C-alpha cells in the first residue's frame, strides 16, 4: 500500500500537468462553441488579428472570409458580426465562403433551382443562389448608373454557388432609389439569378465573365414603362407604374437576352433588330418553365401578357436614348408559354425554338440574307453559328 501511493501521486501529477495540452489538441481537432480554454483563446486572438490586418489594408474579401471563419467556430462573438456589417456596408466582396449561409452575418436567403438535364432525360441539374436582403447602402462608385445622373442609394447583391471553387460568386446587383421599390428590388434580384442559372446551364453564357463584374439591374422611377440594356447594365423604367408580374418578367428576360445572347442579323422591320431580346423572352421563359420542380421562391409569373397595366399611358413617350418610334420598348408577346393546342413537336411535346426553326421571331425586310448584309458581312453568320453550338433542352 505504501509502495503504490507514490506511483499513484506521480500519475495524477502527470495528468494534471498535461491536461491543458490534451485539451488544446482536442480543441484544434473539433470546433468549439466558446473559447473556454487557453488554446481556444489563442486561436481566437490569432484569427482576429489576421482578419483585422486584412481589413486595415483594404482586403475586404479576405477579411470577411476570416471573420466568417471566426463566427463559424465561435458564434457568440457579437463584435465580429458588427465588423462584418461595417465591411459589407462599404464594399461587398465579389466572393463569399460557404460558411456565410450558416453563419448569416447579415440578412440573406439561399434558394435551390432544379433544371431539366437535356442530356439525361429524367435527371435534373441543381443550382444554388443566395441574395442579400438588408437594404444595404450603395458604396462609392455604385450610386450612379451609366444613364443620365440618376442616383440609386440602395443596393442588394445576388450570388451563385460555384462548387468547383467552394465559394459564392457575385453574379447580379439590383439598385433602387425609392423605399416603395424595396419589394420590387427583392423580386427582381431573385428573377435575375434564375435567368442567369438558365443561361449558364443551357447556353454556357455568363455576362459576368471574363471581367468578373456582375450584371447591374437599375430600377429607375423615371422614364416610360419598359427596359433598356447597356453593356452589362439593365434598366427597368417607370417603376412606380404598376405592371402584372408576367410583364415584369418579360421585360427582364428581354433585356437579359440583350446582355447575354449573341445578336443575330440586323433586321429593320422589327422592334428588336438583333433578335437577342426576343430570343431571351422565349428561351429563358420556356426553359425555366420546363424545370422539373418550378421554384416556389420565384415571385414573378412566367405568363407574360403584353404590355400590362401601362395600357396607353405611355403613348407618345420615348425612353431616354431609345431608338425607333415613340411608345416604349415595342410590342409585347401575348403568352410566352405554350398554350393549349399550340404547335407540338415529336412525342406531343411543345416545340422549343431552335436555330433555323423559328428562332428569329421577326422577318427582316428583304429576307434573312438581306438582314445579314445590313449587319455587316459575315457577322450574322458567325453569331448564328455560335447559337447553333448551344445545347438546347426540350420541354417535357
N, C-alpha and C positions, 0 to 999 in steps of 0.2 A: 504493500500500500504506500509506504513511504517512498519506495523507489519510483512508482508510477506518477506520483504527484509532480515532481519537477518536469517530467516529459509532457504531462498534460498542460502545465503552465506555459511551456515553450511553444506548444502547438497553438494555444489560444493567443499568445503574443504575436506569432507569425500571421495568424488570420486577421487580427486587429490592424496590424501594420499594413497588410496587403489589401485590406478591404477597399479603400478608396481607389486603388489601381484596378482591382477587379470590377468595381462599379463603373469606372471610366471606360474600360474596354467594352462592357455591356452597353453603355450608352452610345458608344460610337457605332455599334452594330445595329441597334434598333432605335428608331426615333423616340424621343421623349416629349411629353406634353408640357413639361415645365423644367426650367434649368435648376434642378434641386441639388445637383452635385457640383463639385468643383470643376469636373471635366465639362459638364454642360455649360457652366458659366463661362469657361474659357472658350468653348466652341461658339457660344452666342456672341461674345465680345469680338472674336476674330471675324465672324461673318458680318457683324455690323460695321466694323472698321473697314472691311473691304467694300461693302456697299456704300458707305459714306465717301470713301475715296473715289469710287466711280462717279457718284453724284457731284462731287466738287469739281470734277474735271469734265462735266457735261456729257458723260457716257450714260445716257438715260436708259437705254435698253439693258446694258449690263447691270446698272444699279437696281432697276426694277426687278430683274431676274434674281439678283442676290437677296433683295428684301423679301421676295416671294418665297425663296427657299427658307428664309428665317421663319416666316409665318407658317409654312408647311410643317416645320419642325417644332416651333414654339408659338402656337396660335394665340396665346394670351398677350402677346406683345402689342398693346394698343398703339404705342408710339410709332411702331413700324408701319402700321396701316396709315397713320397720318402722313408719314414721309412718302409713302407710295402715292397717296392722294395729291400731295403737293407736286410731285414729279409729273404725274399724268395730266394735271391741270395745266402745266406749262408745255409739255410735249408728250404725246402718246407714242410709245415705242411701236415701230413697224412690226416687231416680232415679240410674242409673249410666250413664256414657258407653259407647259401643260398644267402646272400647279395652279394657274390663275382660276381655272374652272372650279377647283375645290376650295381654294382659299377665299376667293371673292373679295378682293380688297376694295372694290368699288362696285356699284350696281351693274350687273351684267346677266345675260341669259345665253345659254347654249342650246342649240337645236340640231336635230338629225334630219337629213333629207335622203330618202331612198329613191334611186333612179333605176329604171329598167336597163339591164345589160344587153346591148344589141348583139353581142357575140355569143351570149349564152342565154337562150330563152328560158324564162322562169327564174332567173337569178337577178340579183339587184346589186347595185353599187351604192356604197354608203358614203355620204358626205356630212361633215360636221361643220357648223358655223357658230360664231359667237358674236354677240352685239353688246355694246355698252348702252346703258340707259340711265346715265347720271346727269344729262343736260350739261355736259362739260363746256366751259368757256373756250372759244376758239383762240389758239395761241397766235403769236406774231406770224404773219405771212399766210394765215388761213382765214382771216376775217373777210377778205375781199376776193371775189371771183374774177375771172378774166373778162367778164362782160360788164361794161359801164363802171360805176363807182359804188355799186350796191354793197352794203356791209351785212355780214351774217355772223352775229356774235356767238351763236350756239353751234355745237358740233357733236356728232356721235360717230363711233367707229365700228366697223364690221370686219371680222377675221374669219379665215377659213383654216381648218386644221390640215397641216401638211405632215402626213405620217412618216414620210422619208426623213424629215428633219426633226420630228418630235416637237414641233412648235406651232403656235397660232400665228399666221401671217396676215397682215392687214391687206384687204382687197377692196374695201369701199369706205367712203366717208359721206355723211349727209350733213349739209349746212342749212340752217334756217334762222330767221330773224324774229318772227312773231311768236309769242308764247302760245297762241292759238294753234300753231303748226307743230307743236311737240308730238302729238299723236300721229300726225301725218308723217313726220320725220321718222318715227319709230317704225311705222308700217312700210315706208319707202325703203328703209335700210334693209329690212328683212327680205323684201322682194328683190332688191338689188343683189343680195347674196345668193338668193335662189336662182336668179338668172345667170349669175357668174358660175354657179355649180353646173348648170345645164350646158353652158357654152364650153366650159372646161372639159366636162366628161365626154360630150359627143363631138365637139369640133376641135378640142385642144387649143382653144383661144383664151388667152389671158391678157387683157389690156394692161395689167399692172407690170408686165414684163416687156422688155428686159431692163427697164429703168427703175423698177422697184417702187413705183409710185402708184397708189390706189386710184380707183375711179372716184371722182368727186361728183356728188349729186347736190345741186343747189336748188332749194325751194324758194323761188322768188315771188313775193306778193304782187309785184308789178307785172306789166305786160298783158298779153292776151292769152287765154287758155290754150295750152299746147306745150311743146317742148322743143329743145334745140340741143345739138351735140357740137362740142368744140374740143377737138383732141380727146383727152380722157375726161372731159367735163361734160356733164349733162345738166341742163336747166329744165325745170318744170315751172311754168309761169302761172300767174294769177291763182295762187294757192288759196286765196280767200273765196274764190268762186267754186261752189260745190260741183263735184262730178261723181257719177257712180263709181264704185270700186273697180269695175271692169274697165272703165275709161282710164283711170289712173294707171292700171296695169298695162293697157295698150300703149299709152304714151311712154312709159318707162321701157317696155320691151322694144318699142320702135327706136327710141334714142340709143338704147344699148346696142341695137343692131348696127347703128352708125359707128359706134365706138369700137366694136369688137369684130364685125364681119368685113370681109373684103368687098369693096364695091364692084358691081358688075355692070358694064355698059356705059351709060352716059346718055340716058334717054331724055327726050324733050317733052313728050306728051304725057307727063305724069307729075304727081306731087313728090315723087321720090326718084330723082334722076339716076341714082346709083343702085337702087333696089335693095340696099342693105337694111334700110329701116323696115320695109315691108317684109323682108325675109325674117328679121328679128321678131316682128309681131307673130308671124305664122309659126316659125320653127320653135322658138322658145316656149310659146304657149302650148303647142301641141305636145312637145316632148315632156314638158313638166306635167301636163295633164295625163300623159301616158305612164307616169310613175306608178309603181305597184301600190304604194301607200301615199295617197295625197297628203301633203303636210298640213296638219291642223294649225300650225303656227303661222301659215301664210295668210295674211289678213285680207288681201285683195282677191276678189273673184277672178277666175280666168275667163269668164264670159264677158268679153268686151262688146259693147253695143254702141258703136258710132261715137259721136262727139259728146254724148252725155247731156248733163243738165245745163251745159253752157248755152244750148239752143242757138238762137240768133243774136245773143247779146254781144258776140264778138264780131259781128259782121262789119266790114269796113275797117277792122283793126289789124294793124300789121305788127308782128313781133319785132323786137329790136334786132336789126341786122338780117332779118329774114328775106329770102328772095321769093319771087313769084307773086301772084295776085293776093290782095288782102283776104283775110279770113282764117288766120291761124295756120295750123300745120296740115291743112288739106283734108282729104276725105277720111272718114273713119270706116273701118271694116266691120260690118254688122255680123257678129257671130264668128269669132275666130276658131271656136271649137267645132268639130263635125256635128252637123245637125242630123236628125233622123231622116233617112233617105238620101244622105249625101253620097258622093261618089265613093265606091268601095274598091279596094284592091283585092289581091288574091286571098282566098280564105275568108272573105267577108270583112276584112279589116279596112278601117278608114285609111284612105290614101294619104301619105305624107309627102309634101312637096320634095322633089328630088331635082338635082341639076339636069336641065334639059327636059323636064316633065312638069312644066307649070311653075318652076321656081321663081320666075320673074312675073309678078302679077300685072305689070303694066306693059302694054305693047308699044315699042318705040316707033316713032314716025319713020316710015321707010323700011321697017323690018329690023331684025336683030343685027344684020350686017351693018346697016346704016348707023345703028346705035353704037356699035363698037368703033366705027370710024369717028363719031363725034367724041368719043372718049380718048382718042389718040391711038395710033397704030399699035396693035398688039397688047394694049393694056387690058382690054376686056377679056381677051383670050387667056392671058396669064392668070387673071383673077378668077375666071371661071374654072380653070384647071385647079386652082388652089381649093376652091369649094368642092370640086369633084373628088378630091382626095380625102375628104372628111368621111368619118363613119356616121351613117345616118340610121338611127333606130326606126322601127315601125311601131305603130300603135297596136296594142293588144286587141 
